[in-house]
Amino acid sequence: MERLRNYDILFSSLKLGSHSFTMDIEQPFFDLFDFTQEFKGPEITVNVELIKHSSFLELKIKTEGVVMLICDISGEEYEQVVKNEIKTLVKFGDAFDDTNEEVLILPLGSHSINVAQLIYESVLLSIPMKHVHPKYSEGYEDEYTSLLEKYGLSDEEGK
């Protein structure tokens, strides 16, 4: 079973400059978190770029892949592309502090950073609020099409 520590990046032994890490994320990763996902079957590739400076770190986390969602209109399962990029500055201080979403504070003397929570949040933020099967935006019509128009989910209104 995967553990969160599998997502630790040891930065203390890295030279100054840019370093890249790639991870494949599937359902066991999401099972580590105490949250009921609205998706299943995730197949996501994560690219982490860590830029080490003398007194701080920069993290660029790119997530890209697919998840299976249930259409809010038809109840049909469909594949949703997910893609996101987040950037975080990592500084060092007296105690751990993740209250600022753009700056993470690690205790002085830390040797590694765990990117699991950042990956998790990046994926969740890339999932659309409305789960509408892509066939509806391609002109497909059925008994649910009138619901799309009634509730403002139709692309027709924006044209």
Secondary structure, 3 states (H helix, E strand, C coil): CCCHHHHEEECCCCCCEEEEEEEEECHHHHHCCCCCCCCEEEEEEEEEEEEECCCCEEEEEEEEEEEEEECCCCCCEEEEEEEEEEEEEEEEECCCECCCCCEEEEECCCCEEECHHHHHHHHHHCCCCCCCCHHHHCCCCCCCHHHHHHCCCCHHHHC
